[in-house]
Amino acid sequence: MIELRDLTKRYGDKTAVDGLSFTVRPGTVTGFLGPNGAGKSTTMRMVLGLDAPTRGDVRIEGKHYGELKEPLNSIGALLEAKGVHGGRSAYNHLLCMAQSNGIPERRVGEVLEMVGLHDVARKRPKGFSLGMGQRLGIASALLGDPRILMFDEPVNGLDPEGIHWIRTLMQHLAREGRTVFVSSHLMSEMAQTAEHLIVIGQGKLLADTSMSQFIAENSRTHVRVRTPEPQRLLDVLTTEGLRPAAGAQGALEVDGGDAARIGELAAAHRIVLHELSPQRASLEEAFMRLTAQSVEYHGHAPGGVQAPPEGAQVAPGAPQPPPEGPQAPPGGTQAPPGAPQAPPPGGQQAPPPGDPQGPPPEGPGWGEDWQRRRRR
Amino acid sequence: MSTQQHNGQAAPAQPAAAHMPAPAGTVPPAGAGAGQQPGQGQPGQGHWPGGIAPYSSPIPMARTNLGHALVSEWTKIRTVRSTVWTLGVMFALVVGIGLLSAVGLSGDFTGMPLLSSGLFGLMLGQICVITLGVLVVTSEYGTGMIRTTLTACPQRGRVLLAKATVFFLLAFVMTTLACALTALINSALLSDQTLPSYERGSELADSFEGGKLVASGSEWLGATVGAGLYVALLGLLSLAVGALLRHSAGAITTMMGVVLLPLLMAMFMAGKALQDVRDFLIEYSPLNGLASLYRIPMTTDQDATGWPLLGGLAVVTLIVFAAAYALLNKRDV
């Protein structure tokens, strides 16, 4: 369990982390989400005692990091910056870590096997790919078989197979009763891994909620209707108290509408419908709406008009033209007024709330498939 | 505790204990915490979701102490190439130059104490030890390894102490070995000298016994253990400077300045008015300390043994080390 109380970190007059208070509990994967520069890494460094907080404190199982008797057995961490001497072989890197905590040497071989790096154990990490470096970082986090695991952007640089592996690994670790705290700037990634969600923006806590709750509260649903007689349908719907809005390619979008009711209304008024489909805004959009005010680095798209971002997009608010600034329009859609709105990307849809676990755990064979591929 | 509501989540108010309360249906093991031993890689026992006993590792754990840190630092220093390179080059320079100069000088009257030509190689060799001393600390900052190190051992003072001990012992043993080998070469090749008539009555005449140039016990000590200690201390000072500056190039440059500048500056202080400054700079130049240990001091005081200067270096090193120690505990990494 990690407890943060009023944790604050200032660098000069810039506040990187601003009064964070939350608790990360064992047995679940807790996602730590925020745009770039939100203070995620700074928070994690303070958890590890690497940076001293300006105010407040953070405790691991009730203790400050410096008071831990066997730190690697209490908490294992993968930090964003690799933290490996490029000239020391993977094996020796893990060995010197193990020795500093009195962990038996055989454990080094075990974790290398676990992450699938045993073939390159004697190689120097200088030549490792991003994904292999990430696996070495995960191996060092697992070295002490810790009760708490903390991963900073673990999927960075991993291929899809690696991403799947780390996802199942984290869920497996949580299921063993460990505390798993993982940061990301990708909502879509979190939606598939985390059960609990902590969102920060500009160092401030924006949300501390379960994933299913977040999905339920933040997914904007609307019904898209397409008809050759948009004006008639518009009148009918408005009369019935619904709030249709012009959507992309002549479609109408009805916020909070019920598809069945709209269909019945159209039938009653003998209006032909070409499309009637309930739409769910992506979690990514919900996340952007939440953090829109607190995004630190805005990019500006050259055209000024852009479709809502796909999963990999990092800078929320970026597509908007400057006058609008970071403020999201009241409707919550990210496209500027009048711009064509693409449908929410299907891949970013939330998993059904009833299945927070995602894919089933792989059990003991983590990384096996990756190893097989390497041997080929 | 959390100021935010975990709205809608099943988790009840957090108890003081570190484990989640188990809802009816799942049976927590007796004495949760010690009882449950899920081996690595066993798929989760019990059923999700609900109360899960906190994880407890089957791996035996020890309370960490300085011994662990020392073993770890020893592994670190012997598993990077910079150690092999710097110490190897140091050895080659000291012994190689020692051998060459001994061969070149043999047969003639050198006009120097028997072991003193070992200084030439060591003046270059000490740069390697300085480099290694700096790198022991700064390479960790450069690569980010320092975060891993301080995560594994949050007692920062212990890390610095372990690094310093391991490095100092290694540097001392290696430098002393190289110096001893050079001294043996010198004594083997240079003792056959005849004292020219114009040197009779000079101090050097005392070192001739039975027509051969010999070195006294204290000369041997100074040219082996003394030189080894001196260079290892310089290396330790470099390590402390590295911990202060946290930057390889900056720290190495600083140390080069410390070693070379006093003498270089003194060379350009010709005037009478600067005589005192000039003498001071020469006397306390690190190179003079080393030269004095070889009994060829750069000052007019030809009786200097170098040991007081070695003591002075130790004091300076201790002060800088204390500053590095204090700052390491204060700074973010």
Interface residues (C-beta under 8 A of the other chain):
Chain A: M1 E3 R5 S21 F22 T23 R25 P26 G27 R45 L48 G49 L50 D51 A52 E61 G62 Y65 G66 L68 K69 E70 P71 L72 N73 A77 L79 A81 K82 G83 V84 H85 G86 G87 R88 S89 N92 H93 L95 C96 M97 Q99 S100 N101 G102 I103 P104 R107 E110 M114 S140 G144 D145 P146 R147 H172 R175 E176 G177 R178 E195 H196 L205 A207 D208 T209 S210 S212 Q213 A216 P356 Q357 P361 G363 P364 W366
Chain B: M1 S2 T3 Q4 Q5 H6 N7 G8 Q9 A11 Q14 A18 H19 M20 Q36 P38 Q40 G41 Q42 P43 G44 Q45 W48 P49 G51 I52 A53 P54 Y55 S56 S57 P58 I59 P60 M61 A62 R63 T64 H68 A69 V71 S72 E73 T75 K76 T79 V80 R81 S82 S139 E140 T143 G144 M145 I146 R147 T148 T149 L150 T151 A152 C153 P154 Q155 K330 D332 V333
